[in-house]
Amino acid sequence: MKTITLEIPDNATALDWCSEDEFPAQLRLAAAIFWYDRGLISQGKGAAIAGLSRADFIQALSQAQVNPLQVTPEDLNAELERAFDAHR
């Protein structure tokens, strides 16, 4: 596993919604949700970055109001075509 060191202002971790000890995990989760929402990473990769199970990451996506499904209409049409072709 890689370690990344970030320099942030001392007061940046003085938050009402998490402790200083919880801040790194919250930062990893926020990054994973951000990247997932933009289609840059998969659910599995997001879960790994956040240090969660895939089920817990899906729940975190829901809590962040991010759709856990990344299927575009084009992807769905292509999948349906493949299914129809395979069934013929």
Distance bins in CASP14 RR format, pairs under 12 A and 6 or more apart:
PFRMAT RR
TARGET T0000
AUTHOR 0000-0000-0000
RMODE 2
METHOD distances of the structure
MODEL  1
1 28 0 0 0 0 0 1 0 0 0 0 0
1 48 0 0 0 0 1 0 0 0 0 0 0
1 49 0 0 0 0 0 1 0 0 0 0 0
1 51 0 0 0 0 0 1 0 0 0 0 0
2 48 0 0 0 0 0 1 0 0 0 0 0
2 49 0 0 0 0 0 1 0 0 0 0 0
3 24 0 0 0 0 0 1 0 0 0 0 0
3 28 0 0 0 0 0 1 0 0 0 0 0
4 24 0 0 0 0 0 1 0 0 0 0 0
4 27 0 0 0 0 0 1 0 0 0 0 0
4 28 0 0 0 0 1 0 0 0 0 0 0
4 31 0 0 0 0 0 1 0 0 0 0 0
4 49 0 0 0 0 0 1 0 0 0 0 0
5 24 0 0 0 0 0 1 0 0 0 0 0
6 12 0 0 0 0 1 0 0 0 0 0 0
6 13 0 0 0 0 0 1 0 0 0 0 0
6 23 0 0 0 0 0 1 0 0 0 0 0
6 24 0 0 0 0 1 0 0 0 0 0 0
6 27 1 0 0 1 0 0 0 0 0 0 0
6 28 0 0 0 0 0 1 0 0 0 0 0
6 31 0 0 0 0 0 1 0 0 0 0 0
8 14 0 0 0 0 0 1 0 0 0 0 0
8 15 0 0 0 0 0 1 0 0 0 0 0
8 20 0 0 0 0 0 1 0 0 0 0 0
8 23 0 0 0 0 1 0 0 0 0 0 0
8 24 0 0 0 0 0 1 0 0 0 0 0
8 27 0 0 0 0 1 0 0 0 0 0 0
10 20 0 0 0 0 0 1 0 0 0 0 0
10 23 0 0 0 0 0 1 0 0 0 0 0
11 20 0 0 0 0 0 1 0 0 0 0 0
11 23 0 0 0 0 0 1 0 0 0 0 0
12 18 0 0 0 0 0 1 0 0 0 0 0
12 20 0 0 0 0 1 0 0 0 0 0 0
12 23 0 0 0 0 1 0 0 0 0 0 0
12 24 0 0 0 0 0 1 0 0 0 0 0
12 26 0 0 0 0 0 1 0 0 0 0 0
12 27 0 0 0 0 1 0 0 0 0 0 0
13 19 0 0 0 0 1 0 0 0 0 0 0
13 20 1 0 1 0 0 0 0 0 0 0 0
13 21 0 0 0 0 1 0 0 0 0 0 0
13 22 0 0 0 0 1 0 0 0 0 0 0
13 23 1 0 1 0 0 0 0 0 0 0 0
13 24 0 0 0 0 1 0 0 0 0 0 0
13 26 0 0 0 0 1 0 0 0 0 0 0
13 27 0 0 0 0 1 0 0 0 0 0 0
14 20 1 0 0 1 0 0 0 0 0 0 0
14 23 0 0 0 0 1 0 0 0 0 0 0
15 21 0 0 0 0 0 1 0 0 0 0 0
15 22 0 0 0 0 1 0 0 0 0 0 0
15 23 1 0 0 1 0 0 0 0 0 0 0
15 26 0 0 0 0 1 0 0 0 0 0 0
15 27 0 0 0 0 0 1 0 0 0 0 0
15 30 0 0 0 0 0 1 0 0 0 0 0
16 22 0 0 0 0 0 1 0 0 0 0 0
17 23 0 0 0 0 0 1 0 0 0 0 0
17 26 0 0 0 0 1 0 0 0 0 0 0
17 30 0 0 0 0 0 1 0 0 0 0 0
18 24 0 0 0 0 1 0 0 0 0 0 0
18 25 0 0 0 0 1 0 0 0 0 0 0
18 26 1 0 1 0 0 0 0 0 0 0 0
18 27 0 0 0 0 1 0 0 0 0 0 0
18 29 0 0 0 0 0 1 0 0 0 0 0
18 30 0 0 0 0 0 1 0 0 0 0 0
19 25 0 0 0 0 0 1 0 0 0 0 0
19 26 0 0 0 0 1 0 0 0 0 0 0
20 26 0 0 0 0 0 1 0 0 0 0 0
20 27 0 0 0 0 0 1 0 0 0 0 0
22 28 0 0 0 0 0 1 0 0 0 0 0
22 29 0 0 0 0 1 0 0 0 0 0 0
22 30 0 0 0 0 0 1 0 0 0 0 0
23 29 0 0 0 0 0 1 0 0 0 0 0
23 30 0 0 0 0 0 1 0 0 0 0 0
24 30 0 0 0 0 0 1 0 0 0 0 0
24 31 0 0 0 0 0 1 0 0 0 0 0
24 49 0 0 0 0 0 1 0 0 0 0 0
24 50 0 0 0 0 0 1 0 0 0 0 0
24 51 0 0 0 0 0 1 0 0 0 0 0
25 31 0 0 0 0 0 1 0 0 0 0 0
25 32 0 0 0 0 0 1 0 0 0 0 0
25 49 0 0 0 0 0 1 0 0 0 0 0
25 50 1 0 0 1 0 0 0 0 0 0 0
25 51 1 0 0 1 0 0 0 0 0 0 0
25 52 0 0 0 0 1 0 0 0 0 0 0
25 56 0 0 0 0 0 1 0 0 0 0 0
25 60 0 0 0 0 0 1 0 0 0 0 0
26 32 0 0 0 0 0 1 0 0 0 0 0
26 33 0 0 0 0 0 1 0 0 0 0 0
26 50 0 0 0 0 1 0 0 0 0 0 0
26 51 0 0 0 0 0 1 0 0 0 0 0
26 52 0 0 0 0 0 1 0 0 0 0 0
26 60 0 0 0 0 0 1 0 0 0 0 0
26 64 0 0 0 0 0 1 0 0 0 0 0
27 33 0 0 0 0 0 1 0 0 0 0 0
27 34 0 0 0 0 0 1 0 0 0 0 0
27 49 0 0 0 0 0 1 0 0 0 0 0
27 50 0 0 0 0 1 0 0 0 0 0 0
27 51 0 0 0 0 0 1 0 0 0 0 0
28 34 0 0 0 0 0 1 0 0 0 0 0
28 35 0 0 0 0 0 1 0 0 0 0 0
28 46 0 0 0 0 1 0 0 0 0 0 0
28 47 0 0 0 0 0 1 0 0 0 0 0
28 48 0 0 0 0 1 0 0 0 0 0 0
28 49 1 0 1 0 0 0 0 0 0 0 0
28 50 1 0 1 0 0 0 0 0 0 0 0
28 51 1 0 0 1 0 0 0 0 0 0 0
28 52 0 0 0 0 1 0 0 0 0 0 0
28 57 0 0 0 0 0 1 0 0 0 0 0
28 60 0 0 0 0 0 1 0 0 0 0 0
29 35 0 0 0 0 0 1 0 0 0 0 0
29 36 0 0 0 0 0 1 0 0 0 0 0
29 46 0 0 0 0 1 0 0 0 0 0 0
29 47 0 0 0 0 1 0 0 0 0 0 0
29 48 0 0 0 0 0 1 0 0 0 0 0
29 49 0 0 0 0 1 0 0 0 0 0 0
29 50 1 0 1 0 0 0 0 0 0 0 0
29 51 0 0 0 0 1 0 0 0 0 0 0
29 52 1 0 0 1 0 0 0 0 0 0 0
29 56 0 0 0 0 1 0 0 0 0 0 0
29 57 0 0 0 0 1 0 0 0 0 0 0
29 59 0 0 0 0 0 1 0 0 0 0 0
29 60 1 0 0 1 0 0 0 0 0 0 0
29 61 0 0 0 0 1 0 0 0 0 0 0
29 63 0 0 0 0 1 0 0 0 0 0 0
29 64 0 0 0 0 1 0 0 0 0 0 0
29 66 0 0 0 0 0 1 0 0 0 0 0
30 36 0 0 0 0 0 1 0 0 0 0 0
30 37 0 0 0 0 0 1 0 0 0 0 0
30 46 0 0 0 0 0 1 0 0 0 0 0
30 49 0 0 0 0 0 1 0 0 0 0 0
30 50 0 0 0 0 1 0 0 0 0 0 0
30 60 0 0 0 0 1 0 0 0 0 0 0
30 61 0 0 0 0 0 1 0 0 0 0 0
30 63 0 0 0 0 0 1 0 0 0 0 0
30 64 0 0 0 0 1 0 0 0 0 0 0
30 66 0 0 0 0 0 1 0 0 0 0 0
31 37 0 0 0 0 0 1 0 0 0 0 0
31 38 0 0 0 0 0 1 0 0 0 0 0
31 40 0 0 0 0 0 1 0 0 0 0 0
31 41 0 0 0 0 1 0 0 0 0 0 0
31 45 0 0 0 0 0 1 0 0 0 0 0
31 46 0 0 0 0 1 0 0 0 0 0 0
31 48 0 0 0 0 0 1 0 0 0 0 0
31 49 1 0 0 1 0 0 0 0 0 0 0
31 50 0 0 0 0 1 0 0 0 0 0 0
31 51 0 0 0 0 0 1 0 0 0 0 0
31 60 0 0 0 0 0 1 0 0 0 0 0
31 64 0 0 0 0 0 1 0 0 0 0 0
32 38 0 0 0 0 0 1 0 0 0 0 0
32 39 0 0 0 0 0 1 0 0 0 0 0
32 40 0 0 0 0 0 1 0 0 0 0 0
32 41 1 0 0 1 0 0 0 0 0 0 0
32 42 0 0 0 0 0 1 0 0 0 0 0
32 43 0 0 0 0 1 0 0 0 0 0 0
32 44 0 0 0 0 1 0 0 0 0 0 0
32 45 1 0 0 1 0 0 0 0 0 0 0
32 46 1 1 0 0 0 0 0 0 0 0 0
32 47 1 0 0 1 0 0 0 0 0 0 0
32 48 0 0 0 0 1 0 0 0 0 0 0
32 49 1 0 1 0 0 0 0 0 0 0 0
32 50 1 0 1 0 0 0 0 0 0 0 0
32 51 0 0 0 0 1 0 0 0 0 0 0
32 52 0 0 0 0 1 0 0 0 0 0 0
32 54 0 0 0 0 0 1 0 0 0 0 0
32 56 0 0 0 0 0 1 0 0 0 0 0
32 57 1 0 0 1 0 0 0 0 0 0 0
32 58 0 0 0 0 0 1 0 0 0 0 0
32 60 0 0 0 0 1 0 0 0 0 0 0
32 61 0 0 0 0 1 0 0 0 0 0 0
32 64 0 0 0 0 0 1 0 0 0 0 0
32 66 0 0 0 0 0 1 0 0 0 0 0
33 39 0 0 0 0 0 1 0 0 0 0 0
33 40 0 0 0 0 0 1 0 0 0 0 0
33 41 0 0 0 0 1 0 0 0 0 0 0
33 43 0 0 0 0 0 1 0 0 0 0 0
33 45 0 0 0 0 0 1 0 0 0 0 0
33 46 0 0 0 0 1 0 0 0 0 0 0
33 47 0 0 0 0 0 1 0 0 0 0 0
33 49 0 0 0 0 1 0 0 0 0 0 0
33 50 1 0 0 1 0 0 0 0 0 0 0
33 52 0 0 0 0 0 1 0 0 0 0 0
33 57 0 0 0 0 1 0 0 0 0 0 0
33 58 0 0 0 0 0 1 0 0 0 0 0
33 59 0 0 0 0 0 1 0 0 0 0 0
33 60 1 0 0 1 0 0 0 0 0 0 0
33 61 1 0 0 1 0 0 0 0 0 0 0
33 62 0 0 0 0 0 1 0 0 0 0 0
33 63 0 0 0 0 1 0 0 0 0 0 0
33 64 1 0 1 0 0 0 0 0 0 0 0
33 65 0 0 0 0 1 0 0 0 0 0 0
33 66 1 0 1 0 0 0 0 0 0 0 0
33 67 0 0 0 0 0 1 0 0 0 0 0
33 68 0 0 0 0 0 1 0 0 0 0 0
34 40 0 0 0 0 1 0 0 0 0 0 0
34 41 0 0 0 0 1 0 0 0 0 0 0
34 46 0 0 0 0 0 1 0 0 0 0 0
34 49 0 0 0 0 0 1 0 0 0 0 0
34 50 0 0 0 0 0 1 0 0 0 0 0
34 60 0 0 0 0 0 1 0 0 0 0 0
34 61 0 0 0 0 0 1 0 0 0 0 0
34 64 0 0 0 0 1 0 0 0 0 0 0
34 66 0 0 0 0 1 0 0 0 0 0 0
35 41 1 0 1 0 0 0 0 0 0 0 0
35 42 0 0 0 0 1 0 0 0 0 0 0
35 43 0 0 0 0 0 1 0 0 0 0 0
35 44 0 0 0 0 0 1 0 0 0 0 0
35 45 0 0 0 0 1 0 0 0 0 0 0
35 46 1 0 0 1 0 0 0 0 0 0 0
35 47 0 0 0 0 0 1 0 0 0 0 0
35 48 0 0 0 0 0 1 0 0 0 0 0
35 49 1 0 0 1 0 0 0 0 0 0 0
35 50 0 0 0 0 0 1 0 0 0 0 0
35 57 0 0 0 0 0 1 0 0 0 0 0
35 61 0 0 0 0 0 1 0 0 0 0 0
35 66 0 0 0 0 0 1 0 0 0 0 0
35 70 0 0 0 0 0 1 0 0 0 0 0
36 42 1 0 0 1 0 0 0 0 0 0 0
36 43 1 0 0 1 0 0 0 0 0 0 0
36 44 0 0 0 0 1 0 0 0 0 0 0
36 45 0 0 0 0 1 0 0 0 0 0 0
36 46 1 0 1 0 0 0 0 0 0 0 0
36 47 0 0 0 0 1 0 0 0 0 0 0
36 48 0 0 0 0 0 1 0 0 0 0 0
36 49 0 0 0 0 1 0 0 0 0 0 0
36 50 0 0 0 0 1 0 0 0 0 0 0
36 52 0 0 0 0 0 1 0 0 0 0 0
36 54 0 0 0 0 0 1 0 0 0 0 0
36 57 0 0 0 0 1 0 0 0 0 0 0
36 58 0 0 0 0 0 1 0 0 0 0 0
36 60 0 0 0 0 1 0 0 0 0 0 0
36 61 1 0 0 1 0 0 0 0 0 0 0
36 64 0 0 0 0 1 0 0 0 0 0 0
36 66 1 0 0 1 0 0 0 0 0 0 0
36 67 0 0 0 0 1 0 0 0 0 0 0
36 68 0 0 0 0 1 0 0 0 0 0 0
36 69 0 0 0 0 0 1 0 0 0 0 0
36 70 1 0 0 1 0 0 0 0 0 0 0
37 43 0 0 0 0 0 1 0 0 0 0 0
37 46 0 0 0 0 0 1 0 0 0 0 0
37 60 0 0 0 0 0 1 0 0 0 0 0
37 61 0 0 0 0 1 0 0 0 0 0 0
37 64 0 0 0 0 1 0 0 0 0 0 0
37 65 0 0 0 0 1 0 0 0 0 0 0
37 66 1 0 1 0 0 0 0 0 0 0 0
37 67 0 0 0 0 1 0 0 0 0 0 0
37 68 0 0 0 0 0 1 0 0 0 0 0
37 69 0 0 0 0 0 1 0 0 0 0 0
37 70 0 0 0 0 1 0 0 0 0 0 0
38 46 0 0 0 0 0 1 0 0 0 0 0
38 66 0 0 0 0 1 0 0 0 0 0 0
38 70 0 0 0 0 1 0 0 0 0 0 0
39 45 0 0 0 0 0 1 0 0 0 0 0
39 46 0 0 0 0 0 1 0 0 0 0 0
39 61 0 0 0 0 0 1 0 0 0 0 0
39 66 0 0 0 0 0 1 0 0 0 0 0
39 67 0 0 0 0 0 1 0 0 0 0 0
39 68 0 0 0 0 0 1 0 0 0 0 0
39 69 0 0 0 0 0 1 0 0 0 0 0
39 70 1 0 1 0 0 0 0 0 0 0 0
39 71 0 0 0 0 0 1 0 0 0 0 0
39 72 0 0 0 0 1 0 0 0 0 0 0
39 75 0 0 0 0 0 1 0 0 0 0 0
40 46 0 0 0 0 1 0 0 0 0 0 0
40 49 0 0 0 0 0 1 0 0 0 0 0
40 70 0 0 0 0 0 1 0 0 0 0 0
41 47 0 0 0 0 1 0 0 0 0 0 0
41 48 0 0 0 0 1 0 0 0 0 0 0
41 49 1 0 0 1 0 0 0 0 0 0 0
41 50 0 0 0 0 0 1 0 0 0 0 0
41 57 0 0 0 0 0 1 0 0 0 0 0
41 61 0 0 0 0 0 1 0 0 0 0 0
41 70 0 0 0 0 1 0 0 0 0 0 0
42 48 0 0 0 0 1 0 0 0 0 0 0
42 49 0 0 0 0 0 1 0 0 0 0 0
42 54 0 0 0 0 1 0 0 0 0 0 0
42 57 0 0 0 0 0 1 0 0 0 0 0
42 58 0 0 0 0 0 1 0 0 0 0 0
42 68 0 0 0 0 0 1 0 0 0 0 0
42 70 0 0 0 0 1 0 0 0 0 0 0
43 49 0 0 0 0 0 1 0 0 0 0 0
43 50 0 0 0 0 0 1 0 0 0 0 0
43 52 0 0 0 0 0 1 0 0 0 0 0
43 53 0 0 0 0 0 1 0 0 0 0 0
43 54 1 0 1 0 0 0 0 0 0 0 0
43 55 0 0 0 0 1 0 0 0 0 0 0
43 56 0 0 0 0 0 1 0 0 0 0 0
43 57 1 0 0 1 0 0 0 0 0 0 0
43 58 1 0 0 1 0 0 0 0 0 0 0
43 59 0 0 0 0 0 1 0 0 0 0 0
43 60 0 0 0 0 0 1 0 0 0 0 0
43 61 1 0 0 1 0 0 0 0 0 0 0
43 62 0 0 0 0 0 1 0 0 0 0 0
43 66 0 0 0 0 0 1 0 0 0 0 0
43 67 0 0 0 0 0 1 0 0 0 0 0
43 68 1 0 0 1 0 0 0 0 0 0 0
43 69 0 0 0 0 1 0 0 0 0 0 0
43 70 0 0 0 0 1 0 0 0 0 0 0
44 50 0 0 0 0 1 0 0 0 0 0 0
44 51 0 0 0 0 0 1 0 0 0 0 0
44 52 0 0 0 0 1 0 0 0 0 0 0
44 53 0 0 0 0 1 0 0 0 0 0 0
44 54 1 0 1 0 0 0 0 0 0 0 0
44 55 0 0 0 0 0 1 0 0 0 0 0
44 56 0 0 0 0 0 1 0 0 0 0 0
44 57 1 0 0 1 0 0 0 0 0 0 0
44 58 0 0 0 0 1 0 0 0 0 0 0
44 61 0 0 0 0 0 1 0 0 0 0 0
44 68 0 0 0 0 0 1 0 0 0 0 0
44 70 0 0 0 0 0 1 0 0 0 0 0
45 51 0 0 0 0 0 1 0 0 0 0 0
45 52 0 0 0 0 0 1 0 0 0 0 0
45 54 0 0 0 0 0 1 0 0 0 0 0
45 57 0 0 0 0 1 0 0 0 0 0 0
45 70 0 0 0 0 0 1 0 0 0 0 0
46 52 0 0 0 0 1 0 0 0 0 0 0
46 53 0 0 0 0 0 1 0 0 0 0 0
46 54 0 0 0 0 1 0 0 0 0 0 0
46 56 0 0 0 0 0 1 0 0 0 0 0
46 57 1 0 1 0 0 0 0 0 0 0 0
46 58 0 0 0 0 0 1 0 0 0 0 0
46 60 0 0 0 0 1 0 0 0 0 0 0
46 61 0 0 0 0 1 0 0 0 0 0 0
46 66 0 0 0 0 0 1 0 0 0 0 0
46 68 0 0 0 0 0 1 0 0 0 0 0
46 70 0 0 0 0 0 1 0 0 0 0 0
47 53 1 0 0 1 0 0 0 0 0 0 0
47 54 1 0 1 0 0 0 0 0 0 0 0
47 55 0 0 0 0 1 0 0 0 0 0 0
47 56 1 0 0 1 0 0 0 0 0 0 0
47 57 1 1 0 0 0 0 0 0 0 0 0
47 58 0 0 0 0 1 0 0 0 0 0 0
47 59 0 0 0 0 0 1 0 0 0 0 0
47 60 0 0 0 0 1 0 0 0 0 0 0
47 61 0 0 0 0 1 0 0 0 0 0 0
47 68 0 0 0 0 0 1 0 0 0 0 0
48 54 0 0 0 0 1 0 0 0 0 0 0
48 56 0 0 0 0 0 1 0 0 0 0 0
48 57 0 0 0 0 1 0 0 0 0 0 0
49 57 0 0 0 0 1 0 0 0 0 0 0
49 60 0 0 0 0 0 1 0 0 0 0 0
50 56 0 0 0 0 1 0 0 0 0 0 0
50 57 1 0 1 0 0 0 0 0 0 0 0
50 58 0 0 0 0 0 1 0 0 0 0 0
50 59 0 0 0 0 0 1 0 0 0 0 0
50 60 1 0 0 1 0 0 0 0 0 0 0
50 61 0 0 0 0 1 0 0 0 0 0 0
50 64 0 0 0 0 0 1 0 0 0 0 0
51 57 0 0 0 0 1 0 0 0 0 0 0
51 60 0 0 0 0 0 1 0 0 0 0 0
52 58 0 0 0 0 1 0 0 0 0 0 0
52 59 0 0 0 0 1 0 0 0 0 0 0
52 60 1 0 0 1 0 0 0 0 0 0 0
52 61 0 0 0 0 0 1 0 0 0 0 0
52 63 0 0 0 0 0 1 0 0 0 0 0
53 59 0 0 0 0 1 0 0 0 0 0 0
53 60 0 0 0 0 0 1 0 0 0 0 0
54 60 0 0 0 0 0 1 0 0 0 0 0
54 61 0 0 0 0 0 1 0 0 0 0 0
54 68 0 0 0 0 1 0 0 0 0 0 0
55 61 0 0 0 0 0 1 0 0 0 0 0
55 62 0 0 0 0 0 1 0 0 0 0 0
55 68 0 0 0 0 0 1 0 0 0 0 0
56 62 0 0 0 0 0 1 0 0 0 0 0
56 63 0 0 0 0 0 1 0 0 0 0 0
56 68 0 0 0 0 0 1 0 0 0 0 0
57 63 0 0 0 0 0 1 0 0 0 0 0
57 64 0 0 0 0 0 1 0 0 0 0 0
57 66 0 0 0 0 0 1 0 0 0 0 0
57 68 0 0 0 0 1 0 0 0 0 0 0
58 64 0 0 0 0 0 1 0 0 0 0 0
58 66 0 0 0 0 1 0 0 0 0 0 0
58 67 0 0 0 0 0 1 0 0 0 0 0
58 68 1 0 1 0 0 0 0 0 0 0 0
58 69 0 0 0 0 1 0 0 0 0 0 0
58 70 0 0 0 0 0 1 0 0 0 0 0
59 66 0 0 0 0 0 1 0 0 0 0 0
59 68 0 0 0 0 1 0 0 0 0 0 0
60 66 0 0 0 0 1 0 0 0 0 0 0
60 68 0 0 0 0 1 0 0 0 0 0 0
61 67 1 0 0 1 0 0 0 0 0 0 0
61 68 1 0 1 0 0 0 0 0 0 0 0
61 69 0 0 0 0 1 0 0 0 0 0 0
61 70 0 0 0 0 0 1 0 0 0 0 0
62 68 1 0 0 1 0 0 0 0 0 0 0
62 69 0 0 0 0 0 1 0 0 0 0 0
69 75 0 0 0 0 0 1 0 0 0 0 0
69 76 0 0 0 0 1 0 0 0 0 0 0
70 76 0 0 0 0 0 1 0 0 0 0 0
71 77 0 0 0 0 0 1 0 0 0 0 0
71 78 0 0 0 0 0 1 0 0 0 0 0
71 79 1 0 0 1 0 0 0 0 0 0 0
71 80 0 0 0 0 0 1 0 0 0 0 0
72 78 0 0 0 0 1 0 0 0 0 0 0
72 79 0 0 0 0 0 1 0 0 0 0 0
73 79 0 0 0 0 0 1 0 0 0 0 0
73 80 0 0 0 0 0 1 0 0 0 0 0
74 80 0 0 0 0 0 1 0 0 0 0 0
74 81 0 0 0 0 0 1 0 0 0 0 0
75 81 0 0 0 0 0 1 0 0 0 0 0
75 82 0 0 0 0 0 1 0 0 0 0 0
76 82 0 0 0 0 0 1 0 0 0 0 0
76 83 0 0 0 0 0 1 0 0 0 0 0
77 83 0 0 0 0 0 1 0 0 0 0 0
77 84 0 0 0 0 0 1 0 0 0 0 0
78 84 0 0 0 0 0 1 0 0 0 0 0
78 85 0 0 0 0 0 1 0 0 0 0 0
79 85 0 0 0 0 0 1 0 0 0 0 0
79 86 0 0 0 0 0 1 0 0 0 0 0
80 86 0 0 0 0 0 1 0 0 0 0 0
80 87 0 0 0 0 0 1 0 0 0 0 0
81 87 0 0 0 0 0 1 0 0 0 0 0
81 88 0 0 0 0 0 1 0 0 0 0 0
82 88 0 0 0 0 0 1 0 0 0 0 0
END
